[in-house]
């Protein structure tokens, strides 16, 4: 029987029926009859197309995303892609459509590739493997090798001195561990060893836990936070904002860094990811140990670590040592 509309006591329209041996019994999620009628007509038309032409005639980007996540794909950065392309058929997600979305984002080309082009291609490639669409013909924009920026030890100390205590401890932890911004924000007290000698990051980019041994400055930062909490209060997230609540994202931290620099214009430009670059550069200068840096930083390849090796000079190692930063249990003679 064709699809029909039924009005629930709540006023929400419901769509029910069978078309081409496909049973529908779903809410239209609207109280407006004209909107529900448009949804009913689309579902009915899609059912006929699917029966005649196959799944690729009606498969949407949202369907492909669901299959991608179910297959273990990286879930980061999918929300804006779903907002832009979710209801589109897969053959409508073209180079032009993706370039248009990229043009709306005021970020660096490397970020566009990481957050838009790479996940879109991964989703479409999987859909093509499943026969839902043709192989995608979307090209990523060229990305020049960016110069690796990092803070000197003196610049880092200036930042720590200018920040309020809760942020200063977080930045200290970033500089002392090289963890990703989100890894620190999701860290909980139960992930810290009894004497704060080691932490385990449970939520990582690689999707598996990573243990990190803490140098003294990182331990002191955790001890300073823990000293304010005892018993049951010492649970949940470690790093909290000024209201004592978990940070909702590291974008809020970057905003706080920008506001701090407006008050202290002599501070070097900084953002969360810069602290990770800084840690890797300092760590190589002090250890010359690529394996240690790869394991502690959670990089998948030594090629990524290699970006920092040409910057690690002996005089930088001595400057790091003067500020009492240590790496891999090693201290450098000043």
N, C-alpha and C positions, 0 to 999 in steps of 0.2 A: 504494500500500500504506500502511497506517497507520504512524504513527511507532513505532519500537522502540528499546529501550535496549540498548546494548552497553557492556560493561565493558572499559576499556583496561588494559594491564598495570600502569599506574601506579595503578590503582584508581579513576580518574576515569570517571564514566559519560558515555557519548556518545549522542546522539540522532540517528537517521537514518531517512529515509523520504520519501514523497511524499504530500501531502494537497492535494486540489483543484488539482492541477498545480503545486503549490509544493514544491520539493525542499528538504529539511532535511538537513544533515550538520554538526552543531555539537556542541561540548562542552557538557555541562550544568554543568561547573565545580564538581562536588561528588562526594564519595565516598559519600554517603548515598543509598541507593536510593530511599527515600521522597521525598526532596527532588527527585531526578532525575525520579521519576514525576510529581510535581506540575508540574514544568516541562514535561515531555512533554505532559501533559494540557492545560496552558494553551496551548502552541504549537498543538496540534491544534485546540482550540476557536477560537483566534484565526484560524486558517487558514479555518475554515468561516465565521466571521463576516465575514472580509474578502471571501470569495467571494460571500456572499449580500448583505451590506449595504454593502460598499465599504470603502475605507481608513479613513474617519472612525470606523468602528465599533471599530477597534483601535489607531488611532494614539495614541502616548503623548507625554507632554511631552518625553521624551528624544529622540524622533524629531523633534519640532518644533525642539528646540534644535540638533540636528545640521543641519537644513535652514537654520536661522537663521545659524549660524556659516559654513556653506558659502556663503551669500549675502552674506557680508561683515559680518555683525552684530558688535557689540562683545562680546568674549569675557569682559570683566571681570564679576565678581560672579555668574557662572553656576554655579559649583560648589555653593554652598549651595542654589540653586534646584533643581538636579538631585537633590541629596540629599533634598529635601523632596517634589518632584513627579515625579521622573524616571519612575517606573513607572505613574503615573496616566494614564488616558485624558484627552484634552484637555478633554472636557466636564466632567471632575471638578475641573479647576483653576478654581475658582469664587471669588467675592468672599470667601466664608467661609474657604476654604482659604488664600488669600493673606493675609487679615487675621490668621489664626491664626499663620502664620509670622512676620508682622510683630510680633505681640504678644510673641513669644519673644525678639526682638532688643531689647536695652536701648540704643537709640541715638535720635538726634533724628529727628523726622518728616521733615526734609529728606533725611536719610541713608536712611531707609526708602524714600522715593520714588525716590531715585537707585539704590539697590542692589536693591530688590525690585520695586516696582510698575512702574517704567519698563521694565526688561528683560522682565518677564513679559508686559506688554502688547505690547511689540515682537515677542516670539516668537509670541504668540497671533494678533496681527494678520497676521503673515506666513503662519501656518498657515491662517488664514481665507481669505487671498488665494489659497492653493493648494487650497482646497476641503476641507481636513482637519477643519475645525470651523466653528461659527458665529462671527460677529464677537464678540469678548469684551465683556462688560458689567461690567467691573471699574473701579471709581472709585478714584482716588488720594486719600489723606487730605489735608485742607487743610494748607497750610504757610504759616505767617506769615513775612513778610519778616524775616529775622534781622538783628539789628544787626551791622554789620561791626566786628569787633574787630581791633586791631593793637597791636604793641608800640611804645613810644616808643624813640628811639635809646638813651636811658640804660638802659631795661629790657632792650633787646637786648644791650647791652654787659655788663650784669650776668649774663645767661645765658651769654654766651661765656666770661666769666671763671670761672664756676662749673663748667663742663663739662670733662671730660678732653679732652686735645688732639685725639683722633680725632673726637670729637663736636663740639668747638668749631669745627673746620675745616668740618665738614659743615653746621652751622648757619650759619656765616659764608657758605658757598656758597649756601645757601637764601636768605638775606637779600639777597645781592648779585645773584642772578639771577632770583628769582621762579619758579624751576622747580618742577614738581610733585615731591612726595617721591620717587615711584618713578623719575622721570626722572634724578635725581641718583644713585640707587642703581644704576641700570643703565649709567651713564656709564663708558666705558672709556678708557684712555690713548690709544688710536688715534683717539678722537673729539676730541682736543685738538690745536689748531694748534701748530706748532713752538715758538713763544714764549708759548704759553698765552694768546693774545689772544682766542681764540674757541673755543667748543665746539659740537658738534653732538649734540643729543639724538636718538638713533635711535628709541627706543621712547617714543612720545608718545600722548596720549589721542586725538589726531586721526589717528593711524596714518600720519603722514608725518614725515620728519626736520625738525627746526627748529634753525637756527643762532642762537647767542646770543653777542654780543660781551661780554667780561668786563671789569668794572671792576677797579681795582687790588686791592681787598681780596679779590676772588675769585681773582685771579691769584696773590696771595701765599699763599692757602690751598692752591692746587694745587702751587705751588712747594715749600711746606713738606712736603707729602706726597711729591712727586717726589724731593726731596733725599735721602730715605731709600732710594730705589730707583735702580738703574742697570742698563744693559744689558738682558738678557732679563727681569730682575725687574720692569722698568717696563712691564708689560703687564697685560691683564685689567682688572678693575674698579678704579676709583680709590678709592672710599670703602669701607673695610672696618671690621668691628667690632673689639673689643678683642683678639680672638683672631687677627686678621689674615685673617678670612674674609669673603666677601660677605654683606651683610645679606640675610636671607630675605624681609623685608617691612618697611615703614615702621612697622608696629605695634610692632615691637621698639624702634624709636627713641622712639616715644611713651611706651613703658614706661620707658625710661631717663630721659626727661624727668620723668616722674612721680616716679621714685626720687630724682632730683637735687633736685626741689623739696621732697621730704620732709626732705632734709638742709639745704636752704636755703629755709625757708618765706617769706622776704621776696621771693623771685622771683615775678614775675607769672605767672599760669597760661599755659602754652604747649603747643602741639602742632604737628606738622609743617605742617598746612595754614595755621596762623596765620602762619607765616613767609612764605607766599605772599601772604596778605592784607597783611602788613606791607610787603613789597616793593612791591606795587601802590600802596599808600597813599603811601609815601615817594616812589615814582617819579613819581606825578602831582604831588605837592607840588613836586618839583624840576624837572620838565620841562613840565608842562601839555600833554603830547603824548600824546593818546589812541591815535594810530596806533602810536607807538613801544611803548606799554605793551601793546597788543593783540598786536603782532608778537612782542615778546620773551617775553610771558607765554603765548602760544599760545592765546588765547581766540578763539572762533569769531565773536563778535559784539562790537560796541562797547557793546551794552547791558550785557554782563557787566562790562566795564571801568568803565562808568558808576557802578557801585555805590561806587567808591572816590573819585570826583572831588570830592564835597562835603567830604571829610575832609582834602584836601591844602591846608593853610593855609601862608602864607608863613613863619610862625614855626616850623612843623614842618620846612619846607625848610631853614631856618637851623640847626635842631637836628641834622638829618641831616648837613649839611655839617660841623658842628663835630666830628662823629665820623668824618669822612673817608670817607663813602659817596658814590659818584658814580653818575649815571645818564645813559646816552646820551652819554658823553663830556663831560658838563656838570658844572661845579662851581658852587656857590652862594656868593655873597659873604656872609661871616659878619658 
